[in-house]
Amino acid sequence: MNIDLQKLIDILNELKTASISSTSDTIEATMKKYDMLFVGSEFNTIYSVELHHSINNIFNLKITMDELNSLLPTACNILNMDFEKMIAVNDTGKPNAAISYQITLWK
């Protein structure tokens, strides 16, 4: 892992700023820039699976999904960003099911 909590906070803040600045006319360029989806009626929601991809491939920082998942709740709490744990339906009830997060960058 070459990413720490502060770097993740910086990335989430950058994505928040990009999201706030985007309109329906510019969101496609924003999504291409970060190679991830910004969803919701205000383009203010992202998913940790895509965030993981963007961190590794756009920000050129290496982190595993498990490492990212361990940092995200703390980073989101510091930034007052809502987040929700998600588990695949077919993994419900399984011990150690793979998780991901839905993150609301701003309200």
Biotite code that builds the C-alpha atoms (Angstrom):
import biotite.structure as struc

atoms = struc.array([
    struc.Atom([0.000, 0.000, 0.000], chain_id="A", res_id=1, res_name="MET", atom_name="CA", element="C"),
    struc.Atom([1.403, 3.388, -0.925], chain_id="A", res_id=2, res_name="ASN", atom_name="CA", element="C"),
    struc.Atom([-1.669, 5.384, -0.005], chain_id="A", res_id=3, res_name="ILE", atom_name="CA", element="C"),
    struc.Atom([-2.458, 6.687, 3.439], chain_id="A", res_id=4, res_name="ASP", atom_name="CA", element="C"),
    struc.Atom([-5.532, 8.246, 4.974], chain_id="A", res_id=5, res_name="LEU", atom_name="CA", element="C"),
    struc.Atom([-4.500, 11.797, 4.049], chain_id="A", res_id=6, res_name="GLN", atom_name="CA", element="C"),
    struc.Atom([-3.988, 10.881, 0.381], chain_id="A", res_id=7, res_name="LYS", atom_name="CA", element="C"),
    struc.Atom([-7.417, 9.232, 0.302], chain_id="A", res_id=8, res_name="LEU", atom_name="CA", element="C"),
    struc.Atom([-8.970, 12.332, 1.880], chain_id="A", res_id=9, res_name="ILE", atom_name="CA", element="C"),
    struc.Atom([-7.259, 14.503, -0.755], chain_id="A", res_id=10, res_name="ASP", atom_name="CA", element="C"),
    struc.Atom([-8.578, 12.269, -3.555], chain_id="A", res_id=11, res_name="ILE", atom_name="CA", element="C"),
    struc.Atom([-12.122, 12.285, -2.158], chain_id="A", res_id=12, res_name="LEU", atom_name="CA", element="C"),
    struc.Atom([-11.985, 16.082, -1.862], chain_id="A", res_id=13, res_name="ASN", atom_name="CA", element="C"),
    struc.Atom([-10.816, 16.350, -5.476], chain_id="A", res_id=14, res_name="GLU", atom_name="CA", element="C"),
    struc.Atom([-13.659, 14.088, -6.610], chain_id="A", res_id=15, res_name="LEU", atom_name="CA", element="C"),
    struc.Atom([-16.134, 16.123, -4.551], chain_id="A", res_id=16, res_name="LYS", atom_name="CA", element="C"),
    struc.Atom([-14.955, 19.359, -6.192], chain_id="A", res_id=17, res_name="THR", atom_name="CA", element="C"),
    struc.Atom([-15.149, 17.760, -9.644], chain_id="A", res_id=18, res_name="ALA", atom_name="CA", element="C"),
    struc.Atom([-18.650, 16.505, -8.891], chain_id="A", res_id=19, res_name="SER", atom_name="CA", element="C"),
    struc.Atom([-19.886, 19.872, -7.619], chain_id="A", res_id=20, res_name="ILE", atom_name="CA", element="C"),
    struc.Atom([-18.431, 21.593, -10.698], chain_id="A", res_id=21, res_name="SER", atom_name="CA", element="C"),
    struc.Atom([-20.011, 19.163, -13.154], chain_id="A", res_id=22, res_name="SER", atom_name="CA", element="C"),
    struc.Atom([-23.222, 19.740, -15.039], chain_id="A", res_id=23, res_name="THR", atom_name="CA", element="C"),
    struc.Atom([-25.194, 17.456, -17.301], chain_id="A", res_id=24, res_name="SER", atom_name="CA", element="C"),
    struc.Atom([-23.140, 18.948, -20.150], chain_id="A", res_id=25, res_name="ASP", atom_name="CA", element="C"),
    struc.Atom([-19.744, 18.314, -18.523], chain_id="A", res_id=26, res_name="THR", atom_name="CA", element="C"),
    struc.Atom([-20.226, 15.151, -16.442], chain_id="A", res_id=27, res_name="ILE", atom_name="CA", element="C"),
    struc.Atom([-19.115, 12.856, -19.264], chain_id="A", res_id=28, res_name="GLU", atom_name="CA", element="C"),
    struc.Atom([-15.734, 14.617, -19.416], chain_id="A", res_id=29, res_name="ALA", atom_name="CA", element="C"),
    struc.Atom([-15.437, 14.356, -15.628], chain_id="A", res_id=30, res_name="THR", atom_name="CA", element="C"),
    struc.Atom([-16.167, 10.636, -15.753], chain_id="A", res_id=31, res_name="MET", atom_name="CA", element="C"),
    struc.Atom([-13.584, 10.165, -18.506], chain_id="A", res_id=32, res_name="LYS", atom_name="CA", element="C"),
    struc.Atom([-10.983, 12.166, -16.572], chain_id="A", res_id=33, res_name="LYS", atom_name="CA", element="C"),
    struc.Atom([-11.335, 9.964, -13.490], chain_id="A", res_id=34, res_name="TYR", atom_name="CA", element="C"),
    struc.Atom([-12.368, 6.793, -15.374], chain_id="A", res_id=35, res_name="ASP", atom_name="CA", element="C"),
    struc.Atom([-15.296, 6.237, -13.040], chain_id="A", res_id=36, res_name="MET", atom_name="CA", element="C"),
    struc.Atom([-19.011, 6.848, -12.820], chain_id="A", res_id=37, res_name="LEU", atom_name="CA", element="C"),
    struc.Atom([-20.545, 9.754, -10.946], chain_id="A", res_id=38, res_name="PHE", atom_name="CA", element="C"),
    struc.Atom([-24.191, 8.814, -10.456], chain_id="A", res_id=39, res_name="VAL", atom_name="CA", element="C"),
    struc.Atom([-27.313, 10.271, -8.910], chain_id="A", res_id=40, res_name="GLY", atom_name="CA", element="C"),
    struc.Atom([-29.422, 13.212, -9.960], chain_id="A", res_id=41, res_name="SER", atom_name="CA", element="C"),
    struc.Atom([-26.612, 15.565, -8.921], chain_id="A", res_id=42, res_name="GLU", atom_name="CA", element="C"),
    struc.Atom([-23.710, 13.297, -9.974], chain_id="A", res_id=43, res_name="PHE", atom_name="CA", element="C"),
    struc.Atom([-22.649, 13.192, -6.324], chain_id="A", res_id=44, res_name="ASN", atom_name="CA", element="C"),
    struc.Atom([-22.433, 9.439, -5.708], chain_id="A", res_id=45, res_name="THR", atom_name="CA", element="C"),
    struc.Atom([-19.526, 7.105, -6.437], chain_id="A", res_id=46, res_name="ILE", atom_name="CA", element="C"),
    struc.Atom([-18.773, 3.457, -5.710], chain_id="A", res_id=47, res_name="TYR", atom_name="CA", element="C"),
    struc.Atom([-15.657, 2.158, -3.989], chain_id="A", res_id=48, res_name="SER", atom_name="CA", element="C"),
    struc.Atom([-14.992, -0.474, -6.665], chain_id="A", res_id=49, res_name="VAL", atom_name="CA", element="C"),
    struc.Atom([-14.636, 2.289, -9.251], chain_id="A", res_id=50, res_name="GLU", atom_name="CA", element="C"),
    struc.Atom([-12.778, 4.511, -6.781], chain_id="A", res_id=51, res_name="LEU", atom_name="CA", element="C"),
    struc.Atom([-10.282, 1.677, -6.310], chain_id="A", res_id=52, res_name="HIS", atom_name="CA", element="C"),
    struc.Atom([-9.773, 1.497, -10.081], chain_id="A", res_id=53, res_name="HIS", atom_name="CA", element="C"),
    struc.Atom([-9.308, 5.276, -10.335], chain_id="A", res_id=54, res_name="SER", atom_name="CA", element="C"),
    struc.Atom([-6.838, 5.429, -7.444], chain_id="A", res_id=55, res_name="ILE", atom_name="CA", element="C"),
    struc.Atom([-4.713, 2.697, -9.012], chain_id="A", res_id=56, res_name="ASN", atom_name="CA", element="C"),
    struc.Atom([-4.933, 3.798, -12.644], chain_id="A", res_id=57, res_name="ASN", atom_name="CA", element="C"),
    struc.Atom([-5.591, 7.548, -12.693], chain_id="A", res_id=58, res_name="ILE", atom_name="CA", element="C"),
    struc.Atom([-3.927, 8.704, -9.471], chain_id="A", res_id=59, res_name="PHE", atom_name="CA", element="C"),
    struc.Atom([-1.218, 6.021, -9.894], chain_id="A", res_id=60, res_name="ASN", atom_name="CA", element="C"),
    struc.Atom([-1.312, 4.983, -6.257], chain_id="A", res_id=61, res_name="LEU", atom_name="CA", element="C"),
    struc.Atom([-1.411, 1.308, -5.408], chain_id="A", res_id=62, res_name="LYS", atom_name="CA", element="C"),
    struc.Atom([-3.907, 0.003, -2.886], chain_id="A", res_id=63, res_name="ILE", atom_name="CA", element="C"),
    struc.Atom([-5.827, -3.235, -2.529], chain_id="A", res_id=64, res_name="THR", atom_name="CA", element="C"),
    struc.Atom([-9.600, -3.247, -2.219], chain_id="A", res_id=65, res_name="MET", atom_name="CA", element="C"),
    struc.Atom([-9.290, -4.484, 1.373], chain_id="A", res_id=66, res_name="ASP", atom_name="CA", element="C"),
    struc.Atom([-6.918, -1.632, 2.230], chain_id="A", res_id=67, res_name="GLU", atom_name="CA", element="C"),
    struc.Atom([-9.258, 0.892, 0.628], chain_id="A", res_id=68, res_name="LEU", atom_name="CA", element="C"),
    struc.Atom([-12.247, -0.554, 2.482], chain_id="A", res_id=69, res_name="ASN", atom_name="CA", element="C"),
    struc.Atom([-10.374, -0.235, 5.767], chain_id="A", res_id=70, res_name="SER", atom_name="CA", element="C"),
    struc.Atom([-9.651, 3.489, 5.167], chain_id="A", res_id=71, res_name="LEU", atom_name="CA", element="C"),
    struc.Atom([-12.942, 4.609, 3.606], chain_id="A", res_id=72, res_name="LEU", atom_name="CA", element="C"),
    struc.Atom([-15.160, 4.780, 6.717], chain_id="A", res_id=73, res_name="PRO", atom_name="CA", element="C"),
    struc.Atom([-12.637, 6.961, 8.558], chain_id="A", res_id=74, res_name="THR", atom_name="CA", element="C"),
    struc.Atom([-12.033, 9.212, 5.537], chain_id="A", res_id=75, res_name="ALA", atom_name="CA", element="C"),
    struc.Atom([-15.752, 9.624, 4.885], chain_id="A", res_id=76, res_name="CYS", atom_name="CA", element="C"),
    struc.Atom([-16.457, 10.402, 8.542], chain_id="A", res_id=77, res_name="ASN", atom_name="CA", element="C"),
    struc.Atom([-13.715, 13.055, 8.586], chain_id="A", res_id=78, res_name="ILE", atom_name="CA", element="C"),
    struc.Atom([-15.175, 14.620, 5.419], chain_id="A", res_id=79, res_name="LEU", atom_name="CA", element="C"),
    struc.Atom([-18.809, 14.293, 6.573], chain_id="A", res_id=80, res_name="ASN", atom_name="CA", element="C"),
    struc.Atom([-19.571, 12.174, 3.515], chain_id="A", res_id=81, res_name="MET", atom_name="CA", element="C"),
    struc.Atom([-22.343, 9.616, 3.764], chain_id="A", res_id=82, res_name="ASP", atom_name="CA", element="C"),
    struc.Atom([-21.368, 6.066, 2.914], chain_id="A", res_id=83, res_name="PHE", atom_name="CA", element="C"),
    struc.Atom([-23.225, 2.794, 2.822], chain_id="A", res_id=84, res_name="GLU", atom_name="CA", element="C"),
    struc.Atom([-21.762, -0.686, 2.941], chain_id="A", res_id=85, res_name="LYS", atom_name="CA", element="C"),
    struc.Atom([-22.871, -2.927, 0.088], chain_id="A", res_id=86, res_name="MET", atom_name="CA", element="C"),
    struc.Atom([-22.691, -6.703, -0.201], chain_id="A", res_id=87, res_name="ILE", atom_name="CA", element="C"),
    struc.Atom([-23.564, -8.683, -3.324], chain_id="A", res_id=88, res_name="ALA", atom_name="CA", element="C"),
    struc.Atom([-26.936, -10.393, -2.949], chain_id="A", res_id=89, res_name="VAL", atom_name="CA", element="C"),
    struc.Atom([-25.413, -13.811, -3.599], chain_id="A", res_id=90, res_name="ASN", atom_name="CA", element="C"),
    struc.Atom([-22.908, -13.180, -0.754], chain_id="A", res_id=91, res_name="ASP", atom_name="CA", element="C"),
    struc.Atom([-25.524, -12.206, 1.842], chain_id="A", res_id=92, res_name="THR", atom_name="CA", element="C"),
    struc.Atom([-25.077, -14.258, 4.972], chain_id="A", res_id=93, res_name="GLY", atom_name="CA", element="C"),
    struc.Atom([-21.670, -15.574, 3.985], chain_id="A", res_id=94, res_name="LYS", atom_name="CA", element="C"),
    struc.Atom([-18.879, -15.096, 6.484], chain_id="A", res_id=95, res_name="PRO", atom_name="CA", element="C"),
    struc.Atom([-16.259, -12.641, 5.229], chain_id="A", res_id=96, res_name="ASN", atom_name="CA", element="C"),
    struc.Atom([-18.418, -11.557, 2.281], chain_id="A", res_id=97, res_name="ALA", atom_name="CA", element="C"),
    struc.Atom([-16.738, -9.075, -0.042], chain_id="A", res_id=98, res_name="ALA", atom_name="CA", element="C"),
    struc.Atom([-17.916, -5.543, 0.640], chain_id="A", res_id=99, res_name="ILE", atom_name="CA", element="C"),
    struc.Atom([-17.887, -2.288, -1.224], chain_id="A", res_id=100, res_name="SER", atom_name="CA", element="C"),
    struc.Atom([-19.221, 1.159, -0.431], chain_id="A", res_id=101, res_name="TYR", atom_name="CA", element="C"),
    struc.Atom([-21.548, 3.678, -1.991], chain_id="A", res_id=102, res_name="GLN", atom_name="CA", element="C"),
    struc.Atom([-20.212, 7.147, -1.180], chain_id="A", res_id=103, res_name="ILE", atom_name="CA", element="C"),
    struc.Atom([-22.201, 10.367, -1.356], chain_id="A", res_id=104, res_name="THR", atom_name="CA", element="C"),
    struc.Atom([-19.604, 13.072, -1.931], chain_id="A", res_id=105, res_name="LEU", atom_name="CA", element="C"),
    struc.Atom([-21.897, 15.966, -0.992], chain_id="A", res_id=106, res_name="TRP", atom_name="CA", element="C"),
    struc.Atom([-25.545, 16.820, -0.356], chain_id="A", res_id=107, res_name="LYS", atom_name="CA", element="C"),
])
